[in-house]
Amino acid sequence: MDLERKVRELFSEFVQLHFKKPVEADFRDLRSALLFSMFLEWFGLDNPLGIYLLDLYPELLSEFHLWHKTLGIEHSKLDFLPCC
């Protein structure tokens, strides 16, 4: 039983290291890129992906709070966005 538990733990750590962590990092990078692209459009700057973002605005606005918290910004300085 002890050997079986150790093998399961080893396999779990392998999956965590080689599959879960890179996927989570890619998700964070993609989320940040989408938010950045949305704010380019919001501020009126040229954005090549602007037409594709129209359907994503409601979902991305709900993610804004989590995004600025991960950046270490306690309260958003952008008054026109619905956030804290």
Backbone as XML, in Angstrom:
<?xml version="1.0"?>
<chain id="A" units="angstrom">
  <residue number="1" name="MET">
    <atom name="N" x="0.823" y="-1.198" z="0.000"/>
    <atom name="CA" x="0.000" y="0.000" z="0.000"/>
    <atom name="C" x="0.859" y="1.250" z="0.000"/>
  </residue>
  <residue number="2" name="ASP">
    <atom name="N" x="1.938" y="1.207" z="0.739"/>
    <atom name="CA" x="2.794" y="2.376" z="0.825"/>
    <atom name="C" x="3.426" y="2.687" z="-0.537"/>
  </residue>
  <residue number="3" name="LEU">
    <atom name="N" x="3.820" y="1.643" z="-1.250"/>
    <atom name="CA" x="4.407" y="1.824" z="-2.573"/>
    <atom name="C" x="3.370" y="2.401" z="-3.539"/>
  </residue>
  <residue number="4" name="GLU">
    <atom name="N" x="2.150" y="1.918" z="-3.463"/>
    <atom name="CA" x="1.079" y="2.418" z="-4.325"/>
    <atom name="C" x="0.818" y="3.907" z="-4.058"/>
  </residue>
  <residue number="5" name="ARG">
    <atom name="N" x="0.828" y="4.311" z="-2.807"/>
    <atom name="CA" x="0.609" y="5.718" z="-2.446"/>
    <atom name="C" x="1.736" y="6.590" z="-2.983"/>
  </residue>
  <residue number="6" name="LYS">
    <atom name="N" x="2.963" y="6.110" z="-2.873"/>
    <atom name="CA" x="4.106" y="6.870" z="-3.372"/>
    <atom name="C" x="4.065" y="7.016" z="-4.887"/>
  </residue>
  <residue number="7" name="VAL">
    <atom name="N" x="3.668" y="5.956" z="-5.569"/>
    <atom name="CA" x="3.555" y="6.021" z="-7.030"/>
    <atom name="C" x="2.461" y="7.005" z="-7.428"/>
  </residue>
  <residue number="8" name="ARG">
    <atom name="N" x="1.340" y="6.995" z="-6.733"/>
    <atom name="CA" x="0.259" y="7.947" z="-7.018"/>
    <atom name="C" x="0.712" y="9.386" z="-6.785"/>
  </residue>
  <residue number="9" name="GLU">
    <atom name="N" x="1.424" y="9.639" z="-5.697"/>
    <atom name="CA" x="1.932" y="10.980" z="-5.412"/>
    <atom name="C" x="2.928" y="11.430" z="-6.473"/>
  </residue>
  <residue number="10" name="LEU">
    <atom name="N" x="3.810" y="10.515" z="-6.882"/>
    <atom name="CA" x="4.782" y="10.827" z="-7.914"/>
    <atom name="C" x="4.085" y="11.165" z="-9.234"/>
  </residue>
  <residue number="11" name="PHE">
    <atom name="N" x="3.102" y="10.370" z="-9.603"/>
    <atom name="CA" x="2.353" y="10.617" z="-10.831"/>
    <atom name="C" x="1.594" y="11.943" z="-10.747"/>
  </residue>
  <residue number="12" name="SER">
    <atom name="N" x="1.009" y="12.212" z="-9.613"/>
    <atom name="CA" x="0.279" y="13.467" z="-9.419"/>
    <atom name="C" x="1.201" y="14.672" z="-9.555"/>
  </residue>
  <residue number="13" name="GLU">
    <atom name="N" x="2.387" y="14.608" z="-8.959"/>
    <atom name="CA" x="3.356" y="15.695" z="-9.080"/>
    <atom name="C" x="3.835" y="15.860" z="-10.515"/>
  </residue>
  <residue number="14" name="PHE">
    <atom name="N" x="4.013" y="14.751" z="-11.226"/>
    <atom name="CA" x="4.424" y="14.803" z="-12.623"/>
    <atom name="C" x="3.381" y="15.518" z="-13.468"/>
  </residue>
  <residue number="15" name="VAL">
    <atom name="N" x="2.128" y="15.154" z="-13.289"/>
    <atom name="CA" x="1.044" y="15.793" z="-14.043"/>
    <atom name="C" x="0.962" y="17.276" z="-13.688"/>
  </residue>
  <residue number="16" name="GLN">
    <atom name="N" x="1.069" y="17.593" z="-12.427"/>
    <atom name="CA" x="1.019" y="18.987" z="-11.972"/>
    <atom name="C" x="2.132" y="19.808" z="-12.615"/>
  </residue>
  <residue number="17" name="LEU">
    <atom name="N" x="3.334" y="19.290" z="-12.622"/>
    <atom name="CA" x="4.499" y="20.020" z="-13.113"/>
    <atom name="C" x="4.483" y="20.170" z="-14.631"/>
  </residue>
  <residue number="18" name="HIS">
    <atom name="N" x="4.166" y="19.102" z="-15.334"/>
    <atom name="CA" x="4.318" y="19.112" z="-16.784"/>
    <atom name="C" x="3.068" y="19.505" z="-17.558"/>
  </residue>
  <residue number="19" name="PHE">
    <atom name="N" x="1.920" y="19.473" z="-16.947"/>
    <atom name="CA" x="0.705" y="19.774" z="-17.697"/>
    <atom name="C" x="-0.096" y="20.923" z="-17.109"/>
  </residue>
  <residue number="20" name="LYS">
    <atom name="N" x="-0.349" y="20.890" z="-15.818"/>
    <atom name="CA" x="-1.246" y="21.873" z="-15.220"/>
    <atom name="C" x="-0.605" y="23.257" z="-15.128"/>
  </residue>
  <residue number="21" name="LYS">
    <atom name="N" x="0.620" y="23.353" z="-14.673"/>
    <atom name="CA" x="1.286" y="24.651" z="-14.518"/>
    <atom name="C" x="1.440" y="25.389" z="-15.848"/>
  </residue>
  <residue number="22" name="PRO">
    <atom name="N" x="1.915" y="24.750" z="-16.928"/>
    <atom name="CA" x="2.030" y="25.480" z="-18.200"/>
    <atom name="C" x="0.681" y="25.936" z="-18.753"/>
  </residue>
  <residue number="23" name="VAL">
    <atom name="N" x="-0.342" y="25.134" z="-18.569"/>
    <atom name="CA" x="-1.667" y="25.530" z="-19.047"/>
    <atom name="C" x="-2.176" y="26.732" z="-18.261"/>
  </residue>
  <residue number="24" name="GLU">
    <atom name="N" x="-1.961" y="26.743" z="-16.956"/>
    <atom name="CA" x="-2.375" y="27.883" z="-16.143"/>
    <atom name="C" x="-1.605" y="29.146" z="-16.532"/>
  </residue>
  <residue number="25" name="ALA">
    <atom name="N" x="-0.316" y="29.015" z="-16.800"/>
    <atom name="CA" x="0.484" y="30.175" z="-17.209"/>
    <atom name="C" x="0.014" y="30.700" z="-18.564"/>
  </residue>
  <residue number="26" name="ASP">
    <atom name="N" x="-0.279" y="29.805" z="-19.500"/>
    <atom name="CA" x="-0.791" y="30.244" z="-20.802"/>
    <atom name="C" x="-2.142" y="30.922" z="-20.663"/>
  </residue>
  <residue number="27" name="PHE">
    <atom name="N" x="-2.984" y="30.410" z="-19.773"/>
    <atom name="CA" x="-4.292" y="31.026" z="-19.551"/>
    <atom name="C" x="-4.131" y="32.442" z="-19.001"/>
  </residue>
  <residue number="28" name="ARG">
    <atom name="N" x="-3.226" y="32.641" z="-18.041"/>
    <atom name="CA" x="-2.998" y="33.983" z="-17.490"/>
    <atom name="C" x="-2.488" y="34.941" z="-18.562"/>
  </residue>
  <residue number="29" name="ASP">
    <atom name="N" x="-1.574" y="34.466" z="-19.402"/>
    <atom name="CA" x="-1.046" y="35.316" z="-20.469"/>
    <atom name="C" x="-2.131" y="35.680" z="-21.475"/>
  </residue>
  <residue number="30" name="LEU">
    <atom name="N" x="-2.949" y="34.720" z="-21.852"/>
    <atom name="CA" x="-4.020" y="34.984" z="-22.799"/>
    <atom name="C" x="-5.056" y="35.927" z="-22.211"/>
  </residue>
  <residue number="31" name="ARG">
    <atom name="N" x="-5.382" y="35.741" z="-20.944"/>
    <atom name="CA" x="-6.341" y="36.622" z="-20.279"/>
    <atom name="C" x="-5.820" y="38.054" z="-20.218"/>
  </residue>
  <residue number="32" name="SER">
    <atom name="N" x="-4.550" y="38.219" z="-19.895"/>
    <atom name="CA" x="-3.957" y="39.553" z="-19.854"/>
    <atom name="C" x="-3.951" y="40.184" z="-21.239"/>
  </residue>
  <residue number="33" name="ALA">
    <atom name="N" x="-3.651" y="39.401" z="-22.268"/>
    <atom name="CA" x="-3.654" y="39.939" z="-23.632"/>
    <atom name="C" x="-5.053" y="40.374" z="-24.046"/>
  </residue>
  <residue number="34" name="LEU">
    <atom name="N" x="-6.061" y="39.596" z="-23.691"/>
    <atom name="CA" x="-7.441" y="39.971" z="-24.024"/>
    <atom name="C" x="-7.860" y="41.247" z="-23.295"/>
  </residue>
  <residue number="35" name="LEU">
    <atom name="N" x="-7.506" y="41.344" z="-22.027"/>
    <atom name="CA" x="-7.844" y="42.561" z="-21.282"/>
    <atom name="C" x="-7.117" y="43.774" z="-21.850"/>
  </residue>
  <residue number="36" name="PHE">
    <atom name="N" x="-5.869" y="43.624" z="-22.201"/>
    <atom name="CA" x="-5.117" y="44.725" z="-22.788"/>
    <atom name="C" x="-5.741" y="45.148" z="-24.112"/>
  </residue>
  <residue number="37" name="SER">
    <atom name="N" x="-6.121" y="44.174" z="-24.917"/>
    <atom name="CA" x="-6.749" y="44.475" z="-26.200"/>
    <atom name="C" x="-8.087" y="45.180" z="-25.997"/>
  </residue>
  <residue number="38" name="MET">
    <atom name="N" x="-8.834" y="44.751" z="-24.996"/>
    <atom name="CA" x="-10.111" y="45.402" z="-24.724"/>
    <atom name="C" x="-9.900" y="46.852" z="-24.304"/>
  </residue>
  <residue number="39" name="PHE">
    <atom name="N" x="-8.895" y="47.118" z="-23.489"/>
    <atom name="CA" x="-8.673" y="48.488" z="-23.036"/>
    <atom name="C" x="-8.112" y="49.377" z="-24.138"/>
  </residue>
  <residue number="40" name="LEU">
    <atom name="N" x="-7.384" y="48.806" z="-25.079"/>
    <atom name="CA" x="-6.985" y="49.592" z="-26.246"/>
    <atom name="C" x="-8.221" y="50.100" z="-26.974"/>
  </residue>
  <residue number="41" name="GLU">
    <atom name="N" x="-9.162" y="49.204" z="-27.155"/>
    <atom name="CA" x="-10.405" y="49.583" z="-27.833"/>
    <atom name="C" x="-11.188" y="50.589" z="-26.989"/>
  </residue>
  <residue number="42" name="TRP">
    <atom name="N" x="-11.230" y="50.376" z="-25.697"/>
    <atom name="CA" x="-11.994" y="51.239" z="-24.801"/>
    <atom name="C" x="-11.460" y="52.668" z="-24.830"/>
  </residue>
  <residue number="43" name="PHE">
    <atom name="N" x="-10.139" y="52.810" z="-24.881"/>
    <atom name="CA" x="-9.528" y="54.127" z="-24.877"/>
    <atom name="C" x="-9.455" y="54.754" z="-26.259"/>
  </residue>
  <residue number="44" name="GLY">
    <atom name="N" x="-9.955" y="54.056" z="-27.265"/>
    <atom name="CA" x="-9.997" y="54.619" z="-28.607"/>
    <atom name="C" x="-8.704" y="54.483" z="-29.380"/>
  </residue>
  <residue number="45" name="LEU">
    <atom name="N" x="-7.806" y="53.655" z="-28.933"/>
    <atom name="CA" x="-6.560" y="53.421" z="-29.659"/>
    <atom name="C" x="-6.789" y="52.352" z="-30.716"/>
  </residue>
  <residue number="46" name="ASP">
    <atom name="N" x="-5.971" y="52.366" z="-31.748"/>
    <atom name="CA" x="-6.123" y="51.373" z="-32.809"/>
    <atom name="C" x="-5.916" y="49.967" z="-32.254"/>
  </residue>
  <residue number="47" name="ASN">
    <atom name="N" x="-6.842" y="49.111" z="-32.584"/>
    <atom name="CA" x="-6.796" y="47.746" z="-32.088"/>
    <atom name="C" x="-7.184" y="46.817" z="-33.234"/>
  </residue>
  <residue number="48" name="PRO">
    <atom name="N" x="-6.277" y="45.995" z="-33.696"/>
    <atom name="CA" x="-6.594" y="45.110" z="-34.814"/>
    <atom name="C" x="-7.614" y="44.017" z="-34.468"/>
  </residue>
  <residue number="49" name="LEU">
    <atom name="N" x="-7.808" y="43.738" z="-33.202"/>
    <atom name="CA" x="-8.764" y="42.698" z="-32.803"/>
    <atom name="C" x="-10.102" y="43.270" z="-32.349"/>
  </residue>
  <residue number="50" name="GLY">
    <atom name="N" x="-10.328" y="44.557" z="-32.561"/>
    <atom name="CA" x="-11.506" y="45.229" z="-32.025"/>
    <atom name="C" x="-12.824" y="44.609" z="-32.414"/>
  </residue>
  <residue number="51" name="ILE">
    <atom name="N" x="-12.981" y="44.193" z="-33.641"/>
    <atom name="CA" x="-14.257" y="43.638" z="-34.093"/>
    <atom name="C" x="-14.575" y="42.320" z="-33.392"/>
  </residue>
  <residue number="52" name="TYR">
    <atom name="N" x="-13.554" y="41.592" z="-32.989"/>
    <atom name="CA" x="-13.764" y="40.301" z="-32.332"/>
    <atom name="C" x="-14.089" y="40.453" z="-30.842"/>
  </residue>
  <residue number="53" name="LEU">
    <atom name="N" x="-13.836" y="41.627" z="-30.301"/>
    <atom name="CA" x="-14.028" y="41.831" z="-28.869"/>
    <atom name="C" x="-15.441" y="42.240" z="-28.488"/>
  </residue>
  <residue number="54" name="LEU">
    <atom name="N" x="-16.263" y="42.615" z="-29.439"/>
    <atom name="CA" x="-17.600" y="43.113" z="-29.100"/>
    <atom name="C" x="-18.408" y="42.099" z="-28.293"/>
  </residue>
  <residue number="55" name="ASP">
    <atom name="N" x="-18.300" y="40.847" z="-28.633"/>
    <atom name="CA" x="-19.046" y="39.816" z="-27.905"/>
    <atom name="C" x="-18.436" y="39.522" z="-26.536"/>
  </residue>
  <residue number="56" name="LEU">
    <atom name="N" x="-17.188" y="39.888" z="-26.338"/>
    <atom name="CA" x="-16.503" y="39.555" z="-25.089"/>
    <atom name="C" x="-16.585" y="40.647" z="-24.031"/>
  </residue>
  <residue number="57" name="TYR">
    <atom name="N" x="-17.071" y="41.841" z="-24.361"/>
    <atom name="CA" x="-17.072" y="42.933" z="-23.395"/>
    <atom name="C" x="-17.727" y="42.594" z="-22.057"/>
  </residue>
  <residue number="58" name="PRO">
    <atom name="N" x="-18.939" y="42.042" z="-22.035"/>
    <atom name="CA" x="-19.545" y="41.754" z="-20.715"/>
    <atom name="C" x="-18.708" y="40.808" z="-19.857"/>
  </residue>
  <residue number="59" name="GLU">
    <atom name="N" x="-18.167" y="39.787" z="-20.480"/>
    <atom name="CA" x="-17.369" y="38.831" z="-19.712"/>
    <atom name="C" x="-16.045" y="39.442" z="-19.264"/>
  </residue>
  <residue number="60" name="LEU">
    <atom name="N" x="-15.407" y="40.221" z="-20.129"/>
    <atom name="CA" x="-14.130" y="40.822" z="-19.770"/>
    <atom name="C" x="-14.289" y="41.902" z="-18.712"/>
  </residue>
  <residue number="61" name="LEU">
    <atom name="N" x="-15.388" y="42.608" z="-18.734"/>
    <atom name="CA" x="-15.608" y="43.607" z="-17.691"/>
    <atom name="C" x="-15.778" y="42.955" z="-16.324"/>
  </residue>
  <residue number="62" name="SER">
    <atom name="N" x="-16.397" y="41.787" z="-16.303"/>
    <atom name="CA" x="-16.525" y="41.087" z="-15.022"/>
    <atom name="C" x="-15.171" y="40.555" z="-14.545"/>
  </residue>
  <residue number="63" name="GLU">
    <atom name="N" x="-14.229" y="40.341" z="-15.459"/>
    <atom name="CA" x="-12.897" y="39.870" z="-15.104"/>
    <atom name="C" x="-11.961" y="41.009" z="-14.693"/>
  </residue>
  <residue number="64" name="PHE">
    <atom name="N" x="-12.348" y="42.251" z="-14.937"/>
    <atom name="CA" x="-11.461" y="43.382" z="-14.686"/>
    <atom name="C" x="-11.033" y="43.455" z="-13.226"/>
  </residue>
  <residue number="65" name="HIS">
    <atom name="N" x="-11.955" y="43.218" z="-12.326"/>
    <atom name="CA" x="-11.643" y="43.298" z="-10.902"/>
    <atom name="C" x="-10.549" y="42.292" z="-10.528"/>
  </residue>
  <residue number="66" name="LEU">
    <atom name="N" x="-10.692" y="41.054" z="-10.977"/>
    <atom name="CA" x="-9.679" y="40.035" z="-10.681"/>
    <atom name="C" x="-8.339" y="40.410" z="-11.296"/>
  </residue>
  <residue number="67" name="TRP">
    <atom name="N" x="-8.381" y="41.011" z="-12.469"/>
    <atom name="CA" x="-7.150" y="41.360" z="-13.168"/>
    <atom name="C" x="-6.360" y="42.428" z="-12.410"/>
  </residue>
  <residue number="68" name="HIS">
    <atom name="N" x="-7.022" y="43.504" z="-11.989"/>
    <atom name="CA" x="-6.259" y="44.547" z="-11.318"/>
    <atom name="C" x="-5.823" y="44.119" z="-9.919"/>
  </residue>
  <residue number="69" name="LYS">
    <atom name="N" x="-6.528" y="43.169" z="-9.320"/>
    <atom name="CA" x="-6.076" y="42.618" z="-8.039"/>
    <atom name="C" x="-4.794" y="41.802" z="-8.218"/>
  </residue>
  <residue number="70" name="THR">
    <atom name="N" x="-4.697" y="41.039" z="-9.318"/>
    <atom name="CA" x="-3.480" y="40.257" z="-9.548"/>
    <atom name="C" x="-2.293" y="41.151" z="-9.860"/>
  </residue>
  <residue number="71" name="LEU">
    <atom name="N" x="-2.544" y="42.357" z="-10.347"/>
    <atom name="CA" x="-1.461" y="43.307" z="-10.597"/>
    <atom name="C" x="-1.036" y="44.032" z="-9.331"/>
  </residue>
  <residue number="72" name="GLY">
    <atom name="N" x="-1.772" y="43.855" z="-8.247"/>
    <atom name="CA" x="-1.438" y="44.493" z="-6.986"/>
    <atom name="C" x="-2.091" y="45.851" z="-6.797"/>
  </residue>
  <residue number="73" name="ILE">
    <atom name="N" x="-3.040" y="46.194" z="-7.662"/>
    <atom name="CA" x="-3.748" y="47.469" z="-7.550"/>
    <atom name="C" x="-4.992" y="47.220" z="-6.700"/>
  </residue>
  <residue number="74" name="GLU">
    <atom name="N" x="-5.048" y="47.841" z="-5.541"/>
    <atom name="CA" x="-6.142" y="47.576" z="-4.601"/>
    <atom name="C" x="-7.484" y="48.085" z="-5.120"/>
  </residue>
  <residue number="75" name="HIS">
    <atom name="N" x="-7.519" y="49.331" z="-5.586"/>
    <atom name="CA" x="-8.749" y="49.920" z="-6.120"/>
    <atom name="C" x="-8.458" y="50.511" z="-7.490"/>
  </residue>
  <residue number="76" name="SER">
    <atom name="N" x="-9.351" y="50.259" z="-8.429"/>
    <atom name="CA" x="-9.160" y="50.756" z="-9.783"/>
    <atom name="C" x="-9.321" y="52.259" z="-9.833"/>
  </residue>
  <residue number="77" name="LYS">
    <atom name="N" x="-8.438" y="52.922" z="-10.559"/>
    <atom name="CA" x="-8.526" y="54.370" z="-10.736"/>
    <atom name="C" x="-9.420" y="54.754" z="-11.908"/>
  </residue>
  <residue number="78" name="LEU">
    <atom name="N" x="-9.905" y="53.765" z="-12.625"/>
    <atom name="CA" x="-10.759" y="54.013" z="-13.779"/>
    <atom name="C" x="-12.215" y="54.098" z="-13.308"/>
  </residue>
  <residue number="79" name="ASP">
    <atom name="N" x="-12.735" y="55.304" z="-13.199"/>
    <atom name="CA" x="-14.076" y="55.501" z="-12.664"/>
    <atom name="C" x="-15.173" y="55.024" z="-13.611"/>
  </residue>
  <residue number="80" name="PHE">
    <atom name="N" x="-14.900" y="54.957" z="-14.885"/>
    <atom name="CA" x="-15.945" y="54.598" z="-15.840"/>
    <atom name="C" x="-16.144" y="53.087" z="-15.975"/>
  </residue>
  <residue number="81" name="LEU">
    <atom name="N" x="-15.327" y="52.286" z="-15.307"/>
    <atom name="CA" x="-15.506" y="50.833" z="-15.327"/>
    <atom name="C" x="-16.182" y="50.369" z="-14.054"/>
  </residue>
  <residue number="82" name="PRO">
    <atom name="N" x="-17.145" y="49.471" z="-14.158"/>
    <atom name="CA" x="-17.859" y="48.999" z="-12.970"/>
    <atom name="C" x="-16.989" y="48.079" z="-12.123"/>
  </residue>
  <residue number="83" name="CYS">
    <atom name="N" x="-16.328" y="48.657" z="-11.162"/>
    <atom name="CA" x="-15.443" y="47.876" z="-10.309"/>
    <atom name="C" x="-15.349" y="48.548" z="-8.952"/>
  </residue>
  <residue number="84" name="CYS">
    <atom name="N" x="-14.977" y="47.793" z="-7.949"/>
    <atom name="CA" x="-14.856" y="48.238" z="-6.571"/>
    <atom name="C" x="-14.980" y="49.745" z="-6.472"/>
  </residue>
</chain>
